[in-house]
Amino acid sequence: MLAPGAVSLITDVSSEMVTAVLPLYVVAGLGLPGDYGSDLWAVRADGTGTARRLMTSAVAPAYLG
């Protein structure tokens, strides 16, 4: 019964490590600018109207609060 908990802990720690190092890899390893990301656009659900930009250089997950 202890093994599943240990596996879960190791998986959680490794995923947190990847999340913490990923921005450094994108900037230093890939040589991309620090503000690299995609623009976040909003379009009405029914398809009418024009698209409007909500945020530039957004990196997922974007928080709009």
C-alpha positions in Angstrom: 0.0 0.0 0.0 3.0 2.3 0.4 4.2 1.9 -3.2 1.4 3.7 -5.0 1.9 6.7 -2.7 5.6 6.8 -3.4 5.0 6.6 -7.1 2.5 9.4 -6.9 4.9 11.6 -5.0 7.8 11.0 -7.4 5.5 11.7 -10.4 4.3 14.9 -8.8 7.8 16.1 -7.9 9.1 15.4 -11.4 6.2 17.3 -13.1 6.8 20.3 -10.8 10.5 20.3 -11.7 9.7 20.3 -15.5 7.2 23.1 -15.0 9.8 25.2 -13.1 12.6 24.7 -15.6 10.6 25.0 -18.9 10.7 28.9 -19.2 14.5 28.8 -18.7 14.8 26.1 -21.4 12.7 28.1 -23.8 14.8 31.2 -23.4 18.3 29.8 -22.9 18.0 26.4 -24.7 15.9 27.4 -27.7 17.0 31.1 -27.8 13.5 32.5 -28.0 12.9 36.0 -26.6 11.6 36.3 -23.0 8.2 37.5 -24.0 7.6 34.6 -26.4 4.0 33.4 -26.6 0.9 33.6 -28.7 -1.6 36.4 -28.8 -4.9 35.6 -27.0 -7.9 36.4 -29.1 -11.6 36.6 -28.4 -14.4 35.9 -30.9 -18.1 35.8 -30.2 -19.5 32.3 -29.9 -22.0 32.7 -32.7 -19.3 33.8 -35.1 -20.5 37.3 -35.7 -18.4 40.4 -35.2 -14.6 40.6 -35.5 -11.9 39.1 -33.4 -10.3 41.3 -30.8 -6.9 40.8 -29.1 -7.2 40.3 -25.4 -3.5 39.8 -24.6 -0.2 39.8 -26.5 2.4 37.2 -25.9 0.2 35.1 -23.7 1.7 31.8 -22.5 -0.8 29.1 -21.5 -2.5 28.9 -19.1 -3.5 32.6 -19.4 -5.4 34.1 -16.5 -8.1 36.6 -17.4 -9.5 37.8 -14.1 
